[in-house]
Amino acid sequence: MDDMNWIQRKIYLYNVTFGLYMLDWWERFTFNTLVIVLMCFVVRFVIEVFKSKLCGVFTACVLNSSKCEQLQNAIKDFSKRRVSEIQVLGIGKNG
C-alpha cells in the first residue's frame, strides 16, 4: 500500500469500506452507478430547496432596495421583540 498515490488510496478505502473489493467489475460498476444517480438526486433536491427558499429573499434585495430595507427592519424588530420577551421572562439574569 506504500506505492499508492492519494487517489488510489481513497479508491481502495472506498472499496474496502463498502465491501466492493469482493464484487466483480460489473457489480461494482452497477453499485457505483446507483450511488452516482442517488447523489445527483440529492444535489438536485438541495439546489431546488435553495432556489425556492432563498432566491426570493435575494431577488427582493437585489431588485428592490426598499423591500430589502423592509426585510432588514422586520428582522431587527423580531430580534428586539425576542430580547424583550427574554427579559420579561427573566432568562439569563442572576439571582
SEFIZA-3560 file (N, C-alpha, C; in Angstrom, 3 decimals):
REM SEFIZA-3560
<numar><xx>0.819</xx><yy>-1.191</yy><zz>0.000</zz><atom>N</atom></numar>
<numar><xx>0.000</xx><yy>0.000</yy><zz>0.000</zz><atom>CA</atom></numar>
<numar><xx>0.866</xx><yy>1.260</yy><zz>0.000</zz><atom>C</atom></numar>
<numar><xx>2.156</xx><yy>1.123</yy><zz>0.172</zz><atom>N</atom></numar>
<numar><xx>3.043</xx><yy>2.282</yy><zz>0.178</zz><atom>CA</atom></numar>
<numar><xx>3.234</xx><yy>2.881</yy><zz>-1.205</zz><atom>C</atom></numar>
<numar><xx>3.071</xx><yy>2.081</yy><zz>-2.262</zz><atom>N</atom></numar>
<numar><xx>3.301</xx><yy>2.588</yy><zz>-3.606</zz><atom>CA</atom></numar>
<numar><xx>2.052</xx><yy>3.216</yy><zz>-4.225</zz><atom>C</atom></numar>
<numar><xx>0.981</xx><yy>3.404</yy><zz>-3.451</zz><atom>N</atom></numar>
<numar><xx>-0.240</xx><yy>4.029</yy><zz>-3.950</zz><atom>CA</atom></numar>
<numar><xx>-0.170</xx><yy>5.543</yy><zz>-3.762</zz><atom>C</atom></numar>
<numar><xx>-0.731</xx><yy>6.253</yy><zz>-4.735</zz><atom>N</atom></numar>
<numar><xx>-0.853</xx><yy>7.692</yy><zz>-4.540</zz><atom>CA</atom></numar>
<numar><xx>-2.143</xx><yy>7.982</yy><zz>-3.771</zz><atom>C</atom></numar>
<numar><xx>-2.451</xx><yy>9.253</yy><zz>-3.553</zz><atom>N</atom></numar>
<numar><xx>-3.578</xx><yy>9.638</yy><zz>-2.713</zz><atom>CA</atom></numar>
<numar><xx>-4.911</xx><yy>9.153</yy><zz>-3.283</zz><atom>C</atom></numar>
<numar><xx>-5.095</xx><yy>9.308</yy><zz>-4.591</zz><atom>N</atom></numar>
<numar><xx>-6.356</xx><yy>8.908</yy><zz>-5.226</zz><atom>CA</atom></numar>
<numar><xx>-6.536</xx><yy>7.397</yy><zz>-5.144</zz><atom>C</atom></numar>
<numar><xx>-5.478</xx><yy>6.639</yy><zz>-5.405</zz><atom>N</atom></numar>
<numar><xx>-5.580</xx><yy>5.184</yy><zz>-5.323</zz><atom>CA</atom></numar>
<numar><xx>-5.915</xx><yy>4.740</yy><zz>-3.903</zz><atom>C</atom></numar>
<numar><xx>-5.377</xx><yy>5.418</yy><zz>-2.909</zz><atom>N</atom></numar>
<numar><xx>-5.701</xx><yy>5.074</yy><zz>-1.514</zz><atom>CA</atom></numar>
<numar><xx>-7.162</xx><yy>5.343</yy><zz>-1.204</zz><atom>C</atom></numar>
<numar><xx>-7.694</xx><yy>6.454</yy><zz>-1.706</zz><atom>N</atom></numar>
<numar><xx>-9.100</xx><yy>6.770</yy><zz>-1.467</zz><atom>CA</atom></numar>
<numar><xx>-10.017</xx><yy>5.762</yy><zz>-2.154</zz><atom>C</atom></numar>
<numar><xx>-9.683</xx><yy>5.366</yy><zz>-3.372</zz><atom>N</atom></numar>
<numar><xx>-10.466</xx><yy>4.347</yy><zz>-4.070</zz><atom>CA</atom></numar>
<numar><xx>-10.388</xx><yy>3.025</yy><zz>-3.319</zz><atom>C</atom></numar>
<numar><xx>-9.215</xx><yy>2.654</yy><zz>-2.856</zz><atom>N</atom></numar>
<numar><xx>-9.047</xx><yy>1.429</yy><zz>-2.077</zz><atom>CA</atom></numar>
<numar><xx>-9.859</xx><yy>1.485</yy><zz>-0.786</zz><atom>C</atom></numar>
<numar><xx>-9.809</xx><yy>2.604</yy><zz>-0.087</zz><atom>N</atom></numar>
<numar><xx>-10.578</xx><yy>2.775</yy><zz>1.144</zz><atom>CA</atom></numar>
<numar><xx>-12.076</xx><yy>2.673</yy><zz>0.872</zz><atom>C</atom></numar>
<numar><xx>-12.554</xx><yy>3.271</yy><zz>-0.211</zz><atom>N</atom></numar>
<numar><xx>-13.964</xx><yy>3.195</yy><zz>-0.609</zz><atom>CA</atom></numar>
<numar><xx>-14.366</xx><yy>1.752</yy><zz>-0.883</zz><atom>C</atom></numar>
<numar><xx>-13.540</xx><yy>1.020</yy><zz>-1.626</zz><atom>N</atom></numar>
<numar><xx>-13.840</xx><yy>-0.375</yy><zz>-1.945</zz><atom>CA</atom></numar>
<numar><xx>-13.867</xx><yy>-1.247</yy><zz>-0.698</zz><atom>C</atom></numar>
<numar><xx>-12.952</xx><yy>-1.016</yy><zz>0.218</zz><atom>N</atom></numar>
<numar><xx>-12.897</xx><yy>-1.826</yy><zz>1.432</zz><atom>CA</atom></numar>
<numar><xx>-14.033</xx><yy>-1.454</yy><zz>2.380</zz><atom>C</atom></numar>
<numar><xx>-14.336</xx><yy>-0.165</yy><zz>2.494</zz><atom>N</atom></numar>
<numar><xx>-15.376</xx><yy>0.284</yy><zz>3.410</zz><atom>CA</atom></numar>
<numar><xx>-16.747</xx><yy>-0.278</yy><zz>3.033</zz><atom>C</atom></numar>
<numar><xx>-17.073</xx><yy>-0.255</yy><zz>1.752</zz><atom>N</atom></numar>
<numar><xx>-18.382</xx><yy>-0.717</yy><zz>1.309</zz><atom>CA</atom></numar>
<numar><xx>-18.373</xx><yy>-2.166</yy><zz>0.829</zz><atom>C</atom></numar>
<numar><xx>-17.269</xx><yy>-2.854</yy><zz>0.969</zz><atom>N</atom></numar>
<numar><xx>-17.204</xx><yy>-4.256</yy><zz>0.595</zz><atom>CA</atom></numar>
<numar><xx>-17.224</xx><yy>-4.496</yy><zz>-0.890</zz><atom>C</atom></numar>
<numar><xx>-16.809</xx><yy>-3.515</yy><zz>-1.670</zz><atom>N</atom></numar>
<numar><xx>-16.845</xx><yy>-3.648</yy><zz>-3.130</zz><atom>CA</atom></numar>
<numar><xx>-15.670</xx><yy>-4.456</yy><zz>-3.675</zz><atom>C</atom></numar>
<numar><xx>-14.642</xx><yy>-4.647</yy><zz>-2.863</zz><atom>N</atom></numar>
<numar><xx>-13.464</xx><yy>-5.373</yy><zz>-3.336</zz><atom>CA</atom></numar>
<numar><xx>-13.791</xx><yy>-6.817</yy><zz>-3.672</zz><atom>C</atom></numar>
<numar><xx>-14.859</xx><yy>-7.379</yy><zz>-3.124</zz><atom>N</atom></numar>
<numar><xx>-15.178</xx><yy>-8.783</yy><zz>-3.371</zz><atom>CA</atom></numar>
<numar><xx>-16.167</xx><yy>-8.958</yy><zz>-4.528</zz><atom>C</atom></numar>
<numar><xx>-16.593</xx><yy>-7.860</yy><zz>-5.162</zz><atom>N</atom></numar>
<numar><xx>-17.535</xx><yy>-7.937</yy><zz>-6.267</zz><atom>CA</atom></numar>
<numar><xx>-16.799</xx><yy>-8.002</yy><zz>-7.602</zz><atom>C</atom></numar>
<numar><xx>-17.506</xx><yy>-8.511</yy><zz>-8.596</zz><atom>N</atom></numar>
<numar><xx>-16.970</xx><yy>-8.486</yy><zz>-9.962</zz><atom>CA</atom></numar>
<numar><xx>-17.021</xx><yy>-7.059</yy><zz>-10.488</zz><atom>C</atom></numar>
<numar><xx>-16.343</xx><yy>-6.837</yy><zz>-11.613</zz><atom>N</atom></numar>
<numar><xx>-16.261</xx><yy>-5.491</yy><zz>-12.155</zz><atom>CA</atom></numar>
<numar><xx>-17.630</xx><yy>-4.948</yy><zz>-12.526</zz><atom>C</atom></numar>
<numar><xx>-18.521</xx><yy>-5.791</yy><zz>-13.067</zz><atom>N</atom></numar>
<numar><xx>-19.833</xx><yy>-5.311</yy><zz>-13.494</zz><atom>CA</atom></numar>
<numar><xx>-20.739</xx><yy>-5.023</yy><zz>-12.282</zz><atom>C</atom></numar>
<numar><xx>-20.562</xx><yy>-5.759</yy><zz>-11.193</zz><atom>N</atom></numar>
<numar><xx>-21.331</xx><yy>-5.492</yy><zz>-9.981</zz><atom>CA</atom></numar>
<numar><xx>-20.875</xx><yy>-4.172</yy><zz>-9.336</zz><atom>C</atom></numar>
<numar><xx>-19.563</xx><yy>-3.972</yy><zz>-9.336</zz><atom>N</atom></numar>
<numar><xx>-19.012</xx><yy>-2.722</yy><zz>-8.819</zz><atom>CA</atom></numar>
<numar><xx>-19.493</xx><yy>-1.538</yy><zz>-9.665</zz><atom>C</atom></numar>
<numar><xx>-19.517</xx><yy>-1.724</yy><zz>-10.985</zz><atom>N</atom></numar>
<numar><xx>-19.994</xx><yy>-0.687</yy><zz>-11.891</zz><atom>CA</atom></numar>
<numar><xx>-21.453</xx><yy>-0.356</yy><zz>-11.614</zz><atom>C</atom></numar>
<numar><xx>-22.281</xx><yy>-1.380</yy><zz>-11.426</zz><atom>N</atom></numar>
<numar><xx>-23.705</xx><yy>-1.174</yy><zz>-11.137</zz><atom>CA</atom></numar>
<numar><xx>-23.896</xx><yy>-0.424</yy><zz>-9.819</zz><atom>C</atom></numar>
<numar><xx>-23.174</xx><yy>-0.838</yy><zz>-8.784</zz><atom>N</atom></numar>
<numar><xx>-23.281</xx><yy>-0.176</yy><zz>-7.484</zz><atom>CA</atom></numar>
<numar><xx>-22.854</xx><yy>1.282</yy><zz>-7.581</zz><atom>C</atom></numar>
<numar><xx>-21.728</xx><yy>1.528</yy><zz>-8.223</zz><atom>N</atom></numar>
<numar><xx>-21.228</xx><yy>2.904</yy><zz>-8.357</zz><atom>CA</atom></numar>
<numar><xx>-22.179</xx><yy>3.771</yy><zz>-9.177</zz><atom>C</atom></numar>
<numar><xx>-22.809</xx><yy>3.185</yy><zz>-10.196</zz><atom>N</atom></numar>
<numar><xx>-23.785</xx><yy>3.917</yy><zz>-10.995</zz><atom>CA</atom></numar>
<numar><xx>-24.979</xx><yy>4.318</yy><zz>-10.142</zz><atom>C</atom></numar>
<numar><xx>-25.458</xx><yy>3.403</yy><zz>-9.311</zz><atom>N</atom></numar>
<numar><xx>-26.574</xx><yy>3.718</yy><zz>-8.421</zz><atom>CA</atom></numar>
<numar><xx>-26.199</xx><yy>4.813</yy><zz>-7.429</zz><atom>C</atom></numar>
<numar><xx>-24.996</xx><yy>4.751</yy><zz>-6.898</zz><atom>N</atom></numar>
<numar><xx>-24.542</xx><yy>5.780</yy><zz>-5.958</zz><atom>CA</atom></numar>
<numar><xx>-24.491</xx><yy>7.143</yy><zz>-6.646</zz><atom>C</atom></numar>
<numar><xx>-23.980</xx><yy>7.185</yy><zz>-7.856</zz><atom>N</atom></numar>
<numar><xx>-23.888</xx><yy>8.450</yy><zz>-8.589</zz><atom>CA</atom></numar>
<numar><xx>-25.279</xx><yy>9.005</yy><zz>-8.895</zz><atom>C</atom></numar>
<numar><xx>-26.201</xx><yy>8.145</yy><zz>-9.306</zz><atom>N</atom></numar>
<numar><xx>-27.565</xx><yy>8.595</yy><zz>-9.599</zz><atom>CA</atom></numar>
<numar><xx>-28.237</xx><yy>9.129</yy><zz>-8.340</zz><atom>C</atom></numar>
<numar><xx>-28.086</xx><yy>8.434</yy><zz>-7.226</zz><atom>N</atom></numar>
<numar><xx>-28.673</xx><yy>8.906</yy><zz>-5.970</zz><atom>CA</atom></numar>
<numar><xx>-28.063</xx><yy>10.232</yy><zz>-5.524</zz><atom>C</atom></numar>
<numar><xx>-26.760</xx><yy>10.375</yy><zz>-5.698</zz><atom>N</atom></numar>
<numar><xx>-26.114</xx><yy>11.640</yy><zz>-5.337</zz><atom>CA</atom></numar>
<numar><xx>-26.612</xx><yy>12.782</yy><zz>-6.225</zz><atom>C</atom></numar>
<numar><xx>-26.885</xx><yy>12.502</yy><zz>-7.496</zz><atom>N</atom></numar>
<numar><xx>-27.434</xx><yy>13.523</yy><zz>-8.393</zz><atom>CA</atom></numar>
<numar><xx>-28.813</xx><yy>13.974</yy><zz>-7.922</zz><atom>C</atom></numar>
<numar><xx>-29.643</xx><yy>13.009</yy><zz>-7.483</zz><atom>N</atom></numar>
<numar><xx>-30.955</xx><yy>13.372</yy><zz>-6.957</zz><atom>CA</atom></numar>
<numar><xx>-30.835</xx><yy>14.231</yy><zz>-5.705</zz><atom>C</atom></numar>
<numar><xx>-29.915</xx><yy>13.898</yy><zz>-4.833</zz><atom>N</atom></numar>
<numar><xx>-29.722</xx><yy>14.668</yy><zz>-3.601</zz><atom>CA</atom></numar>
<numar><xx>-29.265</xx><yy>16.083</yy><zz>-3.932</zz><atom>C</atom></numar>
<numar><xx>-28.308</xx><yy>16.215</yy><zz>-4.825</zz><atom>N</atom></numar>
<numar><xx>-27.804</xx><yy>17.536</yy><zz>-5.208</zz><atom>CA</atom></numar>
<numar><xx>-28.916</xx><yy>18.351</yy><zz>-5.861</zz><atom>C</atom></numar>
<numar><xx>-29.700</xx><yy>17.720</yy><zz>-6.723</zz><atom>N</atom></numar>
<numar><xx>-30.798</xx><yy>18.432</yy><zz>-7.378</zz><atom>CA</atom></numar>
<numar><xx>-31.830</xx><yy>18.898</yy><zz>-6.354</zz><atom>C</atom></numar>
<numar><xx>-32.153</xx><yy>18.054</yy><zz>-5.382</zz><atom>N</atom></numar>
<numar><xx>-33.107</xx><yy>18.431</yy><zz>-4.335</zz><atom>CA</atom></numar>
<numar><xx>-32.587</xx><yy>19.614</yy><zz>-3.529</zz><atom>C</atom></numar>
<numar><xx>-31.321</xx><yy>19.583</yy><zz>-3.165</zz><atom>N</atom></numar>
<numar><xx>-30.733</xx><yy>20.678</yy><zz>-2.382</zz><atom>CA</atom></numar>
<numar><xx>-30.768</xx><yy>21.974</yy><zz>-3.188</zz><atom>C</atom></numar>
<numar><xx>-30.458</xx><yy>21.899</yy><zz>-4.458</zz><atom>N</atom></numar>
<numar><xx>-30.488</xx><yy>23.092</yy><zz>-5.308</zz><atom>CA</atom></numar>
<numar><xx>-31.902</xx><yy>23.641</yy><zz>-5.418</zz><atom>C</atom></numar>
<numar><xx>-32.896</xx><yy>22.771</yy><zz>-5.585</zz><atom>N</atom></numar>
<numar><xx>-34.280</xx><yy>23.225</yy><zz>-5.694</zz><atom>CA</atom></numar>
<numar><xx>-34.755</xx><yy>23.870</yy><zz>-4.398</zz><atom>C</atom></numar>
<numar><xx>-34.390</xx><yy>23.286</yy><zz>-3.262</zz><atom>N</atom></numar>
<numar><xx>-34.769</xx><yy>23.878</yy><zz>-1.979</zz><atom>CA</atom></numar>
<numar><xx>-34.102</xx><yy>25.235</yy><zz>-1.821</zz><atom>C</atom></numar>
<numar><xx>-32.828</xx><yy>25.313</yy><zz>-2.173</zz><atom>N</atom></numar>
<numar><xx>-32.115</xx><yy>26.588</yy><zz>-2.086</zz><atom>CA</atom></numar>
<numar><xx>-32.789</xx><yy>27.644</yy><zz>-2.955</zz><atom>C</atom></numar>
<numar><xx>-33.147</xx><yy>27.262</yy><zz>-4.183</zz><atom>N</atom></numar>
<numar><xx>-33.797</xx><yy>28.210</yy><zz>-5.080</zz><atom>CA</atom></numar>
<numar><xx>-35.130</xx><yy>28.686</yy><zz>-4.518</zz><atom>C</atom></numar>
<numar><xx>-35.939</xx><yy>27.748</yy><zz>-4.047</zz><atom>N</atom></numar>
<numar><xx>-37.285</xx><yy>28.112</yy><zz>-3.623</zz><atom>CA</atom></numar>
<numar><xx>-37.285</xx><yy>28.910</yy><zz>-2.326</zz><atom>C</atom></numar>
<numar><xx>-36.390</xx><yy>28.603</yy><zz>-1.413</zz><atom>N</atom></numar>
<numar><xx>-36.407</xx><yy>29.278</yy><zz>-0.114</zz><atom>CA</atom></numar>
<numar><xx>-35.638</xx><yy>30.589</yy><zz>-0.110</zz><atom>C</atom></numar>
<numar><xx>-34.483</xx><yy>30.614</yy><zz>-0.729</zz><atom>N</atom></numar>
<numar><xx>-33.618</xx><yy>31.778</yy><zz>-0.592</zz><atom>CA</atom></numar>
<numar><xx>-33.594</xx><yy>32.704</yy><zz>-1.798</zz><atom>C</atom></numar>
<numar><xx>-33.998</xx><yy>32.205</yy><zz>-2.930</zz><atom>N</atom></numar>
<numar><xx>-33.916</xx><yy>33.024</yy><zz>-4.137</zz><atom>CA</atom></numar>
<numar><xx>-34.844</xx><yy>34.231</yy><zz>-4.050</zz><atom>C</atom></numar>
<numar><xx>-36.011</xx><yy>34.056</yy><zz>-3.468</zz><atom>N</atom></numar>
<numar><xx>-36.941</xx><yy>35.163</yy><zz>-3.329</zz><atom>CA</atom></numar>
<numar><xx>-36.385</xx><yy>36.274</yy><zz>-2.473</zz><atom>C</atom></numar>
<numar><xx>-35.721</xx><yy>35.920</yy><zz>-1.395</zz><atom>N</atom></numar>
<numar><xx>-35.133</xx><yy>36.924</yy><zz>-0.499</zz><atom>CA</atom></numar>
<numar><xx>-34.023</xx><yy>37.676</yy><zz>-1.217</zz><atom>C</atom></numar>
<numar><xx>-33.135</xx><yy>36.936</yy><zz>-1.884</zz><atom>N</atom></numar>
<numar><xx>-32.031</xx><yy>37.581</yy><zz>-2.581</zz><atom>CA</atom></numar>
<numar><xx>-32.533</xx><yy>38.434</yy><zz>-3.743</zz><atom>C</atom></numar>
<numar><xx>-33.546</xx><yy>37.963</yy><zz>-4.456</zz><atom>N</atom></numar>
<numar><xx>-34.095</xx><yy>38.723</yy><zz>-5.574</zz><atom>CA</atom></numar>
<numar><xx>-34.721</xx><yy>40.016</yy><zz>-5.071</zz><atom>C</atom></numar>
<numar><xx>-35.440</xx><yy>39.933</yy><zz>-3.957</zz><atom>N</atom></numar>
<numar><xx>-36.062</xx><yy>41.134</yy><zz>-3.398</zz><atom>CA</atom></numar>
<numar><xx>-34.991</xx><yy>42.141</yy><zz>-2.997</zz><atom>C</atom></numar>
<numar><xx>-33.905</xx><yy>41.673</yy><zz>-2.439</zz><atom>N</atom></numar>
<numar><xx>-32.845</xx><yy>42.582</yy><zz>-2.013</zz><atom>CA</atom></numar>
<numar><xx>-32.117</xx><yy>43.199</yy><zz>-3.203</zz><atom>C</atom></numar>
<numar><xx>-31.930</xx><yy>42.432</yy><zz>-4.254</zz><atom>N</atom></numar>
<numar><xx>-31.176</xx><yy>42.936</yy><zz>-5.397</zz><atom>CA</atom></numar>
<numar><xx>-32.034</xx><yy>43.863</yy><zz>-6.257</zz><atom>C</atom></numar>
<numar><xx>-33.268</xx><yy>43.482</yy><zz>-6.516</zz><atom>N</atom></numar>
<numar><xx>-34.100</xx><yy>44.241</yy><zz>-7.442</zz><atom>CA</atom></numar>
<numar><xx>-34.779</xx><yy>45.439</yy><zz>-6.807</zz><atom>C</atom></numar>
<numar><xx>-35.102</xx><yy>45.350</yy><zz>-5.536</zz><atom>N</atom></numar>
<numar><xx>-35.856</xx><yy>46.430</yy><zz>-4.912</zz><atom>CA</atom></numar>
<numar><xx>-35.243</xx><yy>46.708</yy><zz>-3.547</zz><atom>C</atom></numar>
<numar><xx>-34.535</xx><yy>47.795</yy><zz>-3.450</zz><atom>N</atom></numar>
<numar><xx>-33.832</xx><yy>48.099</yy><zz>-2.209</zz><atom>CA</atom></numar>
<numar><xx>-34.798</xx><yy>48.420</yy><zz>-1.074</zz><atom>C</atom></numar>
<numar><xx>-36.000</xx><yy>48.935</yy><zz>-1.391</zz><atom>N</atom></numar>
<numar><xx>-36.957</xx><yy>49.229</yy><zz>-0.323</zz><atom>CA</atom></numar>
<numar><xx>-37.454</xx><yy>47.940</yy><zz>0.316</zz><atom>C</atom></numar>
<numar><xx>-37.651</xx><yy>46.898</yy><zz>-0.486</zz><atom>N</atom></numar>
<numar><xx>-38.040</xx><yy>45.615</yy><zz>0.089</zz><atom>CA</atom></numar>
<numar><xx>-36.917</xx><yy>45.048</yy><zz>0.945</zz><atom>C</atom></numar>
<numar><xx>-35.702</xx><yy>45.276</yy><zz>0.515</zz><atom>N</atom></numar>
<numar><xx>-34.562</xx><yy>44.811</yy><zz>1.297</zz><atom>CA</atom></numar>
<numar><xx>-34.527</xx><yy>45.522</yy><zz>2.645</zz><atom>C</atom></numar>
<numar><xx>-34.784</xx><yy>46.809</yy><zz>2.625</zz><atom>N</atom></numar>
<numar><xx>-34.825</xx><yy>47.571</yy><zz>3.871</zz><atom>CA</atom></numar>
<numar><xx>-35.969</xx><yy>47.092</yy><zz>4.759</zz><atom>C</atom></numar>
<numar><xx>-37.124</xx><yy>46.800</yy><zz>4.147</zz><atom>N</atom></numar>
<numar><xx>-38.247</xx><yy>46.276</yy><zz>4.913</zz><atom>CA</atom></numar>
<numar><xx>-37.897</xx><yy>44.942</yy><zz>5.560</zz><atom>C</atom></numar>
<numar><xx>-37.216</xx><yy>44.102</yy><zz>4.815</zz><atom>N</atom></numar>
<numar><xx>-36.807</xx><yy>42.805</yy><zz>5.348</zz><atom>CA</atom></numar>
<numar><xx>-35.829</xx><yy>42.979</yy><zz>6.503</zz><atom>C</atom></numar>
<numar><xx>-34.877</xx><yy>43.879</yy><zz>6.346</zz><atom>N</atom></numar>
<numar><xx>-33.916</xx><yy>44.123</yy><zz>7.422</zz><atom>CA</atom></numar>
<numar><xx>-34.608</xx><yy>44.693</yy><zz>8.655</zz><atom>C</atom></numar>
<numar><xx>-35.554</xx><yy>45.589</yy><zz>8.452</zz><atom>N</atom></numar>
<numar><xx>-36.299</xx><yy>46.152</yy><zz>9.581</zz><atom>CA</atom></numar>
<numar><xx>-37.140</xx><yy>45.088</yy><zz>10.274</zz><atom>C</atom></numar>
<numar><xx>-37.749</xx><yy>44.209</yy><zz>9.507</zz><atom>N</atom></numar>
<numar><xx>-38.542</xx><yy>43.137</yy><zz>10.104</zz><atom>CA</atom></numar>
<numar><xx>-37.659</xx><yy>42.219</yy><zz>10.943</zz><atom>C</atom></numar>
<numar><xx>-36.456</xx><yy>41.924</yy><zz>10.462</zz><atom>N</atom></numar>
<numar><xx>-35.534</xx><yy>41.085</yy><zz>11.218</zz><atom>CA</atom></numar>
<numar><xx>-35.120</xx><yy>41.789</yy><zz>12.510</zz><atom>C</atom></numar>
<numar><xx>-34.841</xx><yy>43.097</yy><zz>12.427</zz><atom>N</atom></numar>
<numar><xx>-34.466</xx><yy>43.851</yy><zz>13.628</zz><atom>CA</atom></numar>
<numar><xx>-35.607</xx><yy>43.883</yy><zz>14.635</zz><atom>C</atom></numar>
<numar><xx>-36.835</xx><yy>44.123</yy><zz>14.157</zz><atom>N</atom></numar>
<numar><xx>-37.997</xx><yy>44.156</yy><zz>15.051</zz><atom>CA</atom></numar>
<numar><xx>-38.201</xx><yy>42.806</yy><zz>15.729</zz><atom>C</atom></numar>
<numar><xx>-38.046</xx><yy>41.754</yy><zz>14.958</zz><atom>N</atom></numar>
<numar><xx>-38.203</xx><yy>40.419</yy><zz>15.527</zz><atom>CA</atom></numar>
<numar><xx>-37.166</xx><yy>40.170</yy><zz>16.612</zz><atom>C</atom></numar>
<numar><xx>-35.921</xx><yy>40.548</yy><zz>16.343</zz><atom>N</atom></numar>
<numar><xx>-34.877</xx><yy>40.316</yy><zz>17.338</zz><atom>CA</atom></numar>
<numar><xx>-35.098</xx><yy>41.180</yy><zz>18.582</zz><atom>C</atom></numar>
<numar><xx>-35.599</xx><yy>42.418</yy><zz>18.412</zz><atom>N</atom></numar>
<numar><xx>-35.890</xx><yy>43.276</yy><zz>19.565</zz><atom>CA</atom></numar>
<numar><xx>-37.010</xx><yy>42.678</yy><zz>20.413</zz><atom>C</atom></numar>
<numar><xx>-38.076</xx><yy>42.180</yy><zz>19.734</zz><atom>N</atom></numar>
<numar><xx>-39.177</xx><yy>41.554</yy><zz>20.475</zz><atom>CA</atom></numar>
<numar><xx>-38.696</xx><yy>40.328</yy><zz>21.232</zz><atom>C</atom></numar>
<numar><xx>-37.822</xx><yy>39.574</yy><zz>20.599</zz><atom>N</atom></numar>
<numar><xx>-37.308</xx><yy>38.349</yy><zz>21.222</zz><atom>CA</atom></numar>
<numar><xx>-36.490</xx><yy>38.703</yy><zz>22.462</zz><atom>C</atom></numar>
<numar><xx>-35.667</xx><yy>39.734</yy><zz>22.374</zz><atom>N</atom></numar>
<numar><xx>-34.862</xx><yy>40.158</yy><zz>23.524</zz><atom>CA</atom></numar>
<numar><xx>-35.770</xx><yy>40.643</yy><zz>24.645</zz><atom>C</atom></numar>
<numar><xx>-36.816</xx><yy>41.410</yy><zz>24.303</zz><atom>N</atom></numar>
<numar><xx>-37.717</xx><yy>41.901</yy><zz>25.346</zz><atom>CA</atom></numar>
<numar><xx>-38.486</xx><yy>40.750</yy><zz>25.989</zz><atom>C</atom></numar>
<numar><xx>-38.864</xx><yy>39.724</yy><zz>25.219</zz><atom>N</atom></numar>
<numar><xx>-39.543</xx><yy>38.562</yy><zz>25.791</zz><atom>CA</atom></numar>
<numar><xx>-38.624</xx><yy>37.831</yy><zz>26.754</zz><atom>C</atom></numar>
<numar><xx>-37.369</xx><yy>37.697</yy><zz>26.387</zz><atom>N</atom></numar>
<numar><xx>-36.410</xx><yy>37.018</yy><zz>27.253</zz><atom>CA</atom></numar>
<numar><xx>-36.216</xx><yy>37.821</yy><zz>28.540</zz><atom>C</atom></numar>
<numar><xx>-36.172</xx><yy>39.151</yy><zz>28.443</zz><atom>N</atom></numar>
<numar><xx>-36.010</xx><yy>39.988</yy><zz>29.629</zz><atom>CA</atom></numar>
<numar><xx>-37.237</xx><yy>39.904</yy><zz>30.529</zz><atom>C</atom></numar>
<numar><xx>-38.439</xx><yy>39.844</yy><zz>29.951</zz><atom>N</atom></numar>
<numar><xx>-39.659</xx><yy>39.726</yy><zz>30.742</zz><atom>CA</atom></numar>
<numar><xx>-39.676</xx><yy>38.404</yy><zz>31.500</zz><atom>C</atom></numar>
<numar><xx>-39.226</xx><yy>37.342</yy><zz>30.852</zz><atom>N</atom></numar>
<numar><xx>-39.211</xx><yy>36.028</yy><zz>31.494</zz><atom>CA</atom></numar>
<numar><xx>-38.087</xx><yy>35.911</yy><zz>32.517</zz><atom>C</atom></numar>
<numar><xx>-37.129</xx><yy>36.796</yy><zz>32.455</zz><atom>N</atom></numar>
<numar><xx>-36.027</xx><yy>36.775</yy><zz>33.415</zz><atom>CA</atom></numar>
<numar><xx>-34.989</xx><yy>35.728</yy><zz>33.095</zz><atom>C</atom></numar>
<numar><xx>-34.922</xx><yy>35.307</yy><zz>31.871</zz><atom>N</atom></numar>
<numar><xx>-33.938</xx><yy>34.310</yy><zz>31.461</zz><atom>CA</atom></numar>
<numar><xx>-32.592</xx><yy>34.989</yy><zz>31.341</zz><atom>C</atom></numar>
<numar><xx>-31.586</xx><yy>34.366</yy><zz>31.901</zz><atom>N</atom></numar>
<numar><xx>-30.231</xx><yy>34.877</yy><zz>31.791</zz><atom>CA</atom></numar>
<numar><xx>-29.848</xx><yy>35.835</yy><zz>32.884</zz><atom>C</atom></numar>
<numar><xx>-30.762</xx><yy>36.132</yy><zz>33.799</zz><atom>N</atom></numar>
<numar><xx>-30.429</xx><yy>37.035</yy><zz>34.900</zz><atom>CA</atom></numar>
<numar><xx>-30.005</xx><yy>36.208</yy><zz>36.098</zz><atom>C</atom></numar>
<numar><xx>-29.061</xx><yy>36.725</yy><zz>36.822</zz><atom>N</atom></numar>
<numar><xx>-28.617</xx><yy>36.045</yy><zz>38.037</zz><atom>CA</atom></numar>
<numar><xx>-29.528</xx><yy>36.416</yy><zz>39.197</zz><atom>C</atom></numar>
<numar><xx>-29.785</xx><yy>35.426</yy><zz>40.049</zz><atom>N</atom></numar>
<numar><xx>-30.462</xx><yy>35.741</yy><zz>41.266</zz><atom>CA</atom></numar>
<numar><xx>-31.875</xx><yy>35.411</yy><zz>41.289</zz><atom>C</atom></numar>
//
